Each structure stands twice: as C-alpha cells, then as structure tokens.
C-alpha cells in the first residue's frame, strides 16, 4: 500500500508455495486478494512478488505478462518489489544452504536477476520504482578461492550496467539490494560497506553504483548480529550506500537456560537454515553456530553461561508477543522506524517477510496464513501510525 510520505508497504509472497507462474498466480488469487480485502480494500494495493527462476521464465512469456498486467489493473494492485533471493524451490523440501545457490560467482545468478529486472521494468509502478533483493554474494563456506570474490565484483558491475540501461529505457528508478545474512560473505553492515567500496575501486569514475546497487536491510538478520539501527543507518549514509529496501522481520531472542533450550526444540526443522549467534553480556564475546541443531547439541555438553543471549535466524510473526520463554528482536524494527521518521528519504520500499508460516510451532502459528498476514499488517500499521505515517 501507499503511505503518506512516499513509502510503499507490502508483504512478501515467498510465504506461499509456488514455483511455477500458474502456482504463483494461484496464490495471489487465493491468499493475497483475501489479505487485500481486509487491510486495503478501497485503495491501490502493493504486492511484493517472489519469483523463482521457473516462475520468472514463464511470466516472461508475452501472453502471461500481458495477462498479469491486466490482472493488476483489474484488482487495483501494483508491484514495486521482487524477492530475487531464492532461485529454486523454497517450501516443502530441504532448502538450508541451497537457498544461496546459485550465488554471485555464477552466470545463472546474473541471468536470473537480469530476467527479474526486465519483468520489473514492465510491471513496476512508475511512481514507486522497483527494487529487487538478492543473496549476500555466497555463503561463506562456498568460497574456496580468492578469485571467487573478484568474479562476484565483475558480475555485479555487469548488473550495474544492465540496470542503468533499463532505468533509461523504462524511465523507472530500478535498484538491486544485497541482503546481508548471518554466516554469509556479506554478514554485517560493515562487510556490506567494505564490499561495495571494493567494487567502486574497480572504476572510481563510474558513479552509477550509487543509484543502482545498495543494501536490502533485513531487520531480522542485522538484529541477529547485535547491530543497532542508529549505527547501521549512519554507516550506510556516511558511505553513500543506497538502502534499496527494508525487510521488516523479527528473529527469536532468548536467554538460554534449561527450560528455554528445551522449548527451542520446537523451532528445529529440516527446511530452513536457523543460524544462531550468542553474546556474553559482560564481555561482548560472540559465538556463531551454523544451525539451531548445532547450537542445541553443543549446549547439551557445554551449557550456556549466565548473561548469555542467543539470537536465532527464525523469522517469527511481527505481532508475536513476548512470553516467559522467548522474546523477539522487534525492538530493532521499532528503533529503525524511529530513526527513519527523522530521515524519511533514506528508503521508500518496505516489505514484511515472515516466510516461515509452514514451520512455525503451533503455539505461535495462525491456523490460516491470511490471518497471520493481516495481523502483521495491523502490527506494522500501528507502529507507523504511532510515528504519524499513515496509508493514503
């Protein structure tokens, strides 16, 4: 939906199953329009598309693309962003580290992202422009040779050139956002800044990177890293890094004693990665665990110390209340919104991204995914209204 300060808000449709275009369109009809009817029935409604490689290729067929543009007009909907992170299957099968494949060392990632931008140039609302979020280069474990880092830079410069040309021909503001994530090559805001600086050094006279390539700021991911919004935003602003899009998402936050460790077993699953970062309050020392299973197994033989806090990469609903066992990193979101209301031009694209509905424990899972999405809209709109940012 359109907000009064030029911001745009959607939920990411990666919460729904669908790898083909017909399946994706089916979820828009079955779920997205039901959400729209409850949260934004009489105004233009924004859609945050998730298009894997198969769906994108099928949507690119002229007849499918024309039919979808008509569908958008008929339902008073518009597209301003695409989640271009998961290339292949994203539900109902093991995803884990495969979600980062293909990465930015590969031609497949380049070609797929170019296709997404061609589609977005056709679909994006001219006023809103278009953003695409993408993988944080590769997963750190995938880097086996220094040449891989240079290959990523070369491929991303190719994207800068491609997006710049599409901006000219479409007249739309198009941009790509690298999405830092725990244990990936781009894990922290500092690593993101350093990498983009290294790209600029390849051609210091070419300033197109500033408008076309930036960061997809996922509030769950950076909260897991114990980063603070004030420092993150200052770092991006000081280094002229475009904030392409902000993912509004919450992580689990726990003080891992015996009862809480036992409760965390309900969050284990075989589909998604759930990286864990712990920090000692007294020393600030941090430890990283590849997955929640690894953290729980090590905690059995080496119990966490008093004052230790775990932050876990498990997207939980934005409206999930704190209880005696765990809390969330929603305070990162609210602190970020406080900062952004003072500088409203830093980012205009916002997307709620709680893709874990199918694997949520029953205690915090809505029976109907539509109910969860409506509740997330209500929570987010309440937070925005508190800061005098309302839908128009």
C-alpha positions in Angstrom: 0.0 0.0 0.0 1.0 3.6 -0.5 1.9 5.6 2.6 1.7 9.3 3.0 5.4 10.0 2.9 6.1 8.2 -0.4 6.8 4.9 1.3 5.4 1.7 -0.1 4.5 -1.4 2.1 3.8 -5.0 1.0 4.1 -8.5 2.4 6.5 -10.8 0.5 4.7 -13.6 -1.2 7.5 -16.0 -0.5 5.3 -17.1 2.4 3.2 -19.1 -0.1 4.2 -22.2 -2.1 4.6 -21.8 -5.8 7.4 -22.5 -8.2 5.6 -22.1 -11.5 3.9 -19.0 -12.7 0.5 -20.6 -12.6 1.0 -21.6 -9.0 2.2 -18.2 -8.1 -0.8 -16.5 -9.7 -3.0 -19.0 -7.9 -1.6 -17.9 -4.5 -2.3 -14.3 -5.4 -5.9 -15.1 -6.1 -6.3 -17.5 -3.2 -4.5 -15.6 -0.5 -3.2 -12.1 -1.5 -6.5 -10.8 -2.6 -8.1 -12.0 0.7 -5.4 -10.1 2.6 -6.0 -7.1 0.4 -9.7 -7.2 1.1 -9.1 -6.9 4.9 -6.3 -4.4 5.0 -6.6 -2.2 1.9 -10.0 -2.9 0.1 -10.5 0.5 -1.4 -7.0 1.8 -2.4 -4.2 0.7 -4.6 -2.7 -2.4 -3.0 1.1 -3.2 -3.3 2.3 -6.7 -4.0 5.8 -7.9 -3.1 6.4 -10.7 -5.6 8.6 -13.7 -5.0 9.6 -15.2 -8.4 11.9 -18.2 -8.6 13.6 -18.9 -11.9 10.8 -21.2 -13.2 8.1 -18.7 -12.5 10.0 -15.8 -13.8 10.8 -17.5 -17.1 7.1 -18.4 -17.5 5.9 -14.9 -16.6 8.2 -13.5 -19.3 6.1 -15.1 -22.0 4.4 -12.1 -23.6 0.9 -13.5 -23.2 1.4 -14.3 -19.5 3.0 -10.9 -18.9 0.1 -9.1 -20.7 -2.5 -11.1 -18.7 -0.8 -10.3 -15.4 -0.6 -6.6 -16.2 -4.4 -6.8 -16.8 -4.8 -8.7 -13.6 -3.1 -6.0 -11.6 -5.2 -3.3 -13.2 -8.4 -5.2 -12.7 -7.7 -5.7 -9.0 -6.2 -2.3 -8.3 -2.9 -3.8 -7.4 0.7 -2.8 -8.2 4.2 -4.2 -7.9 7.1 -2.3 -6.6 9.5 -5.1 -5.4 10.6 -8.6 -6.2 12.3 -11.1 -3.9 15.1 -12.4 -6.1 16.9 -14.3 -3.3 15.6 -17.9 -3.6 16.3 -19.2 -7.2 14.7 -22.6 -6.8 12.3 -24.4 -4.5 11.6 -22.6 -1.3 8.9 -24.7 0.5 8.2 -28.3 1.4 11.7 -29.6 0.8 15.2 -29.1 2.2 16.4 -25.5 1.5 19.1 -24.8 4.1 22.3 -23.6 2.5 21.0 -24.3 -1.0 19.0 -21.1 -0.8 22.2 -19.3 -1.6 22.8 -21.2 -4.8 23.4 -20.1 -7.5 25.4 -17.3 -6.0 27.1 -14.2 -7.5 30.0 -16.2 -8.7 27.8 -17.9 -11.3 26.3 -16.9 -14.6 23.0 -18.4 -13.6 22.5 -15.8 -10.9 23.3 -13.0 -13.3 21.0 -14.2 -16.0 18.1 -14.8 -13.5 18.5 -11.4 -11.9 18.5 -9.7 -15.3 15.3 -11.5 -16.2 13.7 -10.3 -12.9 14.7 -6.7 -13.8 13.2 -7.0 -17.3 10.0 -8.1 -15.7 10.1 -5.4 -13.1 10.8 -2.7 -15.7 7.5 -3.8 -17.3 5.5 -4.2 -14.1 6.7 -1.6 -11.6 4.6 1.4 -10.7 6.3 4.4 -12.3 5.9 6.5 -9.1 7.3 3.8 -6.8 10.1 2.4 -9.0 11.3 -1.1 -8.4 13.6 -2.9 -6.1 15.0 -6.5 -6.1 16.6 -8.2 -3.2 19.3 -10.8 -3.7 21.7 -13.2 -2.0 24.6 -11.8 0.1 27.1 -13.0 -2.6 27.6 -16.6 -1.5 27.5 -18.4 1.8 30.9 -18.1 3.4 31.5 -21.9 3.2 31.2 -21.8 -0.6 34.2 -19.6 -1.1 37.2 -21.9 -1.8 39.4 -19.5 -3.8 40.1 -15.7 -3.7 39.2 -15.4 -7.4 35.6 -16.0 -6.4 35.4 -12.6 -4.8 36.7 -10.8 -7.9 34.2 -12.8 -10.0 31.4 -11.6 -7.8 32.5 -8.0 -8.3 32.7 -8.4 -12.0 29.2 -9.9 -12.2 27.7 -7.2 -10.0 29.3 -4.5 -12.1 27.6 -6.2 -15.1 24.3 -5.8 -13.2 25.0 -2.1 -12.5 25.5 -1.6 -16.2 22.3 -3.6 -17.1 20.1 -1.9 -14.5 21.4 1.6 -15.6 20.3 0.9 -19.2 16.9 -0.3 -18.1 16.4 2.8 -16.0 17.0 4.9 -19.1 14.7 2.9 -21.4 11.9 2.4 -18.8 12.1 5.8 -17.1 11.7 4.0 -13.7 14.0 4.0 -10.7 15.3 0.4 -10.5 17.8 -0.9 -8.0 19.3 -4.1 -6.6 19.8 -4.7 -2.9 22.3 -7.2 -1.5 20.9 -8.7 1.7 23.4 -9.4 4.5 22.7 -12.6 6.4 24.4 -14.4 9.3 27.4 -16.7 8.2 27.3 -15.4 4.6 30.1 -13.5 2.8 28.1 -10.3 3.4 27.1 -10.8 7.0 27.3 -7.4 8.7 26.7 -3.8 7.6 30.4 -3.2 7.8 31.1 -6.1 5.4 28.5 -4.8 3.0 30.1 -1.3 3.0 33.6 -2.7 2.5 32.5 -4.9 -0.4 30.8 -2.0 -2.2 33.8 0.1 -1.6 35.9 -2.6 -3.2 33.6 -2.5 -6.2 33.9 1.2 -6.5 37.7 0.9 -6.6 37.4 -1.1 -9.8 36.2 2.1 -11.6 36.3 5.1 -9.3 35.0 7.5 -12.1 31.8 5.5 -12.6 29.2 6.7 -10.0 26.2 4.6 -11.3 26.7 2.1 -8.5 25.3 4.7 -6.0 21.8 4.6 -7.5 21.6 1.0 -8.8 23.3 -1.2 -6.2 22.7 -1.0 -2.5 21.5 -3.0 0.5 18.4 -4.9 1.3 18.3 -4.2 5.1 16.7 -7.2 6.7 15.9 -6.2 10.3 16.0 -9.9 11.5 19.4 -10.5 10.0 21.2 -7.5 11.4 19.5 -7.8 14.8 20.9 -11.3 15.0 24.3 -9.7 14.5 23.6 -7.5 17.6 23.8 -4.4 15.3 21.9 -1.2 16.3 19.8 0.7 13.8 21.3 4.1 14.6 24.8 2.8 13.8 23.8 0.9 10.8 22.0 3.8 9.2 24.8 6.2 9.9 27.3 3.7 8.3 25.2 3.4 5.2 24.6 7.2 4.9 28.3 8.1 5.6 29.4 5.7 2.9 26.7 6.7 0.3 25.1 3.2 0.3 21.6 3.2 -1.1 19.0 1.4 1.1 17.2 -0.3 -1.6 14.6 -2.0 0.5 13.9 -2.8 4.2 12.6 -6.2 5.2 10.5 -5.9 8.3 11.1 -9.2 10.1 11.8 -10.5 13.6 14.2 -13.1 15.0 14.0 -15.2 18.1 15.8 -13.8 21.2 16.3 -15.9 24.3 18.3 -16.2 27.5 19.3 -19.9 27.0 18.6 -21.7 30.3 17.5 -25.3 30.5 13.8 -24.6 30.1 14.3 -22.3 27.1 16.7 -24.7 25.4 14.1 -27.4 25.7 11.4 -25.0 24.3 13.7 -24.2 21.3 13.5 -27.8 20.1 10.1 -26.9 18.7 11.8 -24.5 16.3 14.0 -27.1 14.6 13.1 -28.0 11.1 14.6 -29.7 8.1 13.7 -27.0 5.6 15.4 -23.7 6.5 18.7 -22.5 8.0 18.4 -21.2 11.5 21.8 -19.7 12.3 22.5 -18.7 15.9 24.7 -16.0 17.3 25.3 -15.8 21.0 26.8 -12.9 23.0 28.1 -12.6 26.5 26.7 -9.5 28.2 29.7 -9.0 30.4 32.4 -9.3 27.7 30.6 -8.8 24.4 32.2 -12.0 23.2 30.2 -13.6 20.3 29.9 -17.1 19.0 28.3 -18.3 15.8 26.5 -21.6 15.2 25.8 -22.9 11.8 22.2 -24.0 12.6 19.9 -24.3 15.6 20.5 -28.1 15.8 24.3 -27.4 16.2 23.7 -24.8 18.9 21.4 -27.1 20.9 23.8 -30.0 20.6 26.8 -28.0 21.8 24.7 -26.5 24.6 24.0 -30.0 25.9 27.7 -30.7 26.5 28.7 -27.1 27.2 25.8 -25.3 28.9 25.5 -21.5 28.2 26.8 -19.2 30.8 24.7 -16.7 32.8 24.3 -13.5 30.9 24.5 -15.2 27.5 21.9 -14.3 24.9 21.0 -16.2 21.8 19.6 -14.6 18.6 18.3 -17.1 16.2 17.6 -16.8 12.5 14.0 -17.9 12.6 11.5 -15.4 11.3 8.6 -15.2 13.7 5.4 -13.1 13.1 5.8 -9.4 13.7 2.9 -9.4 16.2 4.2 -12.4 18.3 4.1 -11.3 22.0 6.9 -11.8 24.4 6.4 -14.8 26.8 8.3 -16.4 29.7 10.4 -18.5 27.3 11.4 -16.2 24.5 11.1 -12.7 23.0 11.8 -11.2 19.6 14.0 -8.6 18.0 11.0 -6.4 17.2 12.7 -3.6 19.2 15.2 -3.4 16.3 12.3 -2.7 13.9 10.7 0.0 16.2 14.1 1.7 16.7 14.7 1.7 13.0 11.3 3.2 12.3 12.1 5.9 14.9 15.3 6.8 13.0 13.6 6.7 9.6 10.9 9.1 10.6 13.6 11.6 11.1 15.1 11.0 7.7 12.2 9.8 5.5 14.0 9.8 2.2 16.5 7.1 3.2 14.3 4.3 1.9 10.8 4.1 0.3 10.4 0.3 -0.1 9.2 -1.8 2.9 8.3 -5.5 2.8 7.1 -7.7 5.7 8.9 -11.0 5.3 7.8 -13.9 7.6 8.2 -16.8 5.2 8.2 -19.5 8.0 4.4 -20.0 8.4 4.5 -23.7 7.5 7.3 -24.5 10.0 6.2 -22.3 12.9 5.4 -24.1 16.2 1.6 -24.3 16.7 1.8 -22.0 19.7 2.6 -19.0 17.5 1.1 -20.1 14.2 -2.2 -18.9 12.9 -4.5 -21.6 11.5 -4.9 -19.6 8.3 -1.9 -17.8 6.7 -4.2 -14.9 5.8 -5.0 -14.3 9.5 -1.2 -14.1 10.2 -0.6 -11.7 7.4 -3.5 -9.5 8.4 -2.2 -9.4 12.0 1.3 -8.5 10.7 -0.2 -5.6 8.7 -2.1 -4.5 11.8 1.0 -4.5 13.9 3.1 -2.7 11.3 0.4 -0.1 10.5 0.0 0.6 14.2 3.8 1.2 14.5 3.7 3.5 11.5 0.7 5.4 12.8 2.4 6.0 16.1 5.0 7.8 14.1 2.5 9.8 12.1 3.0 7.7 8.9 -0.4 6.6 7.6 -1.7 4.9 4.5 -3.2 7.1 1.7 
